[in-house]
Amino acid sequence: MIGVRRLTVQGDSMRPAFEPGDRLVAIRPWPLRPGQVVALRDPRDGRLLVKRIAAVDGDLVDVQGDNSSASTDSRHFGPVSRRRLIGRVVYRYHPPSRSGWWP
């Protein structure tokens, strides 16, 4: 069964790919590959994060924001378990002027 999740980007960590307020759709399950954008739970406080997969090593995934100076990611909290991943971003539906499928 495919899980679908809607989410809203908060913060500047994924600029220029995603802006604060962008609304996205993420799906699950999927094969993990470097370069994919994923939604995950922050291992420290459970906040929802949107990051790009930098590396996959077994059950551990290294995630990083595109805007490194504004990103809290695996450089701060280390690799995360696959269980923390909510889904792979596949579509931006808001704002309408930038909506479309995400590779």
HELIX and SHEET records of a PDB file:
HELIX    1   1 SER A   68  ALA A   70  5                                   3    
HELIX    2   2 SER A   74  PHE A   77  1                                   4    
HELIX    3   3 ARG A   82  ARG A   84  5                                   3    
HELIX    4   4 PRO A   96  ARG A   98  5                                   3    
SHEET    1   A 7 GLY A   3  THR A   8  0                                        
SHEET    2   A 7 ARG A  23  ARG A  28 -1                                        
SHEET    3   A 7 LEU A  85  HIS A  94 -1                                        
SHEET    4   A 7 VAL A  37  ARG A  41 -1                                        
SHEET    5   A 7 LEU A  48  ASP A  57 -1                                        
SHEET    6   A 7 LEU A  60  GLN A  64 -1                                        
SHEET    7   A 7 VAL A  80  SER A  81 -1                                        
SHEET    1   B 4 GLY A   3  THR A   8  0                                        
SHEET    2   B 4 ARG A  23  ARG A  28 -1                                        
SHEET    3   B 4 LEU A  85  HIS A  94 -1                                        
SHEET    4   B 4 GLY A 100  TRP A 101 -1                                        
END                                                                             
